[in-house]
Amino acid sequence: MRRFAFLRFFPDKLWANVRWMRGAGCPGGAAIPNEVLRELIIKLTEPDRLEIVREAGIRDDRPPLLRGDEDEGLLEEADSWVTQNGAKVLPHLLRRIDPSDDEMVQLVQSEMLPFDRSLLEPREFLVRFNHPAMRGAVDGGLPLSEVTATSLALTELITSLLAANRPFGADAAMPTVRVTAASSVDFFTTSSGLILGGLGLLATCGVGVISAPVIVGTAVLTGAIDLTLNWQKRSSEKGRSDAERAKVDADRARADDKKIEAETIGQELENEIKRARLGTLPAQAEAHRAENPATLPASFFVPFALIERSSQENGLAVAHGVHLINRGLPSLFGILRVVPGLLITVENKGAGNPRAVT
């Protein structure tokens, strides 16, 4: 009980911190809606800043401080520009940098990142897991391992979305579910609209990734899924000697490392080819990234038009949708690496069409 009580009240602590910062930073307790976004823009390289301005479709009339000229810039000019253009550039900025939870709280509090508060209310929806191995179910039932693995997968996805939605004041409480298992595993779920919207967003955008980034999700849960599905193999290994098991594990680890290295190179090449075809990145930014490689947020690998459309369909602001993809897509890809071929369908029981990811 203590653990859950802490999680439930954690968002309130974050909100309290933001209220304190408001009072400390401005005369009379007024808010500083520009400060966090201004500093995030300054953190970026100039090629990325140019790219964001272009993608946002606005005129490049940034003051010197927002061009990287720290000695020449005035905070008032920078804040005025952010006030005028912040809402337009924020979704594109979040595809280059993943802010901390504290920074996200301040963006929400300042209304730079709006969201529909009705999404905090409970909704009913269906999450269905299908896999080719489930089609051979006998007598309308499935092996316990299949049901357990899908439960862990759903837990992994919802955990990532709960954490991502803390800055929006959402309770960190697991949803309630009713489970049926036949040729698929169905979870009839009751949770907030933020969880429903996040799962729907991941289901849509997960299939639109230009090339999969090197992301693994939560190692504990994905490892548990692997252990659950491969219980027979793990069980047969228990009779081996420690020396033999260690040798097998070492060989397997080397093989996995080589496979991951090959996949990473292949993904990077595929990503470069497709991005070049789409013409989404200026040559200057490409050259900079080649010289200074950095880990990009997961949303960078999803076409922006797809994120924009799916966010609107799920009642989310585009910047909110980008943030949820940044935090949730690594978990989804971690699951799909362990269970290739898994099909996840999300259906709002109130309205709308089901969305699927495989």
Residue, then its C-alpha position, 0 to 999 in steps of 0.5 A: m500500500r505504501r508503494f501505491a500511495f507514493l505513486r498516486f501522490f507523486p504528480d501532486k509533488l511535481w505540481a507543487n514544485v512548479r507552483w513554487m518555481r512560478g512564485a520564485g521566478c517572477p514578481g507577484g508569483a506570475a508564470i514564466p511560460n517561456e523559460v523552459l522552452r527557450e532553454l530547450i531551443i538553446k540546447l539544440t544545434e543551429p542546424d536542428r533549430l533551422e530544421i525545426v523552424r522550417e518544419a513548423g512553417i514559420r518565418d525565421d526571425r529568431p533573435p540572436l539568443l535563439r540562434g546561439d549568439e549568447d553574448e548578443g541575445l536579450l532574454e526579453e527578445a527570446d521570450s517574446w519570440v517563444t511566446q509567439n511561436g512556441a506552440k508551433v515549434l514544440p512538437h518538432l522540438l520534441r522529436r529532437i530532444d526528450p525533456s525531463d519530467d520536471e521540464m515537461v511539468q513546467l511546459v504543461q503548467s505554462e499551457m505551452l503544452p495543452f491537453d484535454r482534462s477530460l482525458l483524465e476520466p475513466r474509459e472502457f476499451l479493448v486491448r487484443f493480442n494475436h499471434p500465429a502461435m495462438r491459432g492452434a488453440v485447443d478447446g477454446g483455451l490457450p497455454l498459460s505461458e501465452v496469457t502470462a506473456t501478453s499480460l506482461a506486454l500490456t503491463e510494460l506498455i501501460t507502465s511506460l504511458l503512466a510514467a509519460n503522463r505524470p506531468f499531466g497530473a494523471d494518477a499512476a494507477m494500473p487499470t482494471v481488466r477482465v481477461t478472455a483467452a481463445s484464439s487471442v488474449d483479450f483485455f477488457t480494460t478500464s483506465s483513463g482516456l490518456i492510457l486509451g489515447g496513448l495505446g491507440l497512438l502507439a498502435t497506429c504509429g508503431v507500424g509507421v516507423i521509417s526504421a526501428p531505432v535501437i531501443v529495448g524497453t524495460a529489460v526486466l519485463t521484456g526479459a520476463i516475457d522471453l522467460t515465459l515464452n521459452w520456458q521449455k527451452r529454459s527448463s531443458e537447460k537446467g540439467r546442464s553443468d554450470a560450466e556447460r551452461a556458462k559456455v552456452d550463454a557466452d556463445r549466445a551472448r556473442a551471437d546476439d551481439k553480432k546480430i544486434e550490430a548487423e541489425t543496427i547497421g542495416q537499420e541505420l542504412e535503411n533509415e538514411i535511404k528513406r529519409a533521403r527519399l522523403g527529403t525531410l532533412p537539410a544536408q547541413a543537419e545530415a552532415h552535422r549528425a554524421e560528425n556528432p552522432a546522438t541518440l534521437p527520441a523515438s518519435f524522430f523515426v515516425p513520419f510527423a504527418l502520421i503522428e499529427r493525424s493519430s494524435q488528433e484521432n485520439g484527442l491529444a495535442v500533437a506535442h503530447g502525442v510526440h511525448l508519448i511516442n518518445r516514452g512508449l515506443p521503446s517499450l513497444f519495440g522491446i516487446l516486438r523484439v522478444v515476440p516477433g509477429l505479435l499483433i496488438t489491437v486497441e479498440n475504444k468501446g465507446a466509438g471509433n475503429p480498432r487500431a493495430v500494430t504488428 
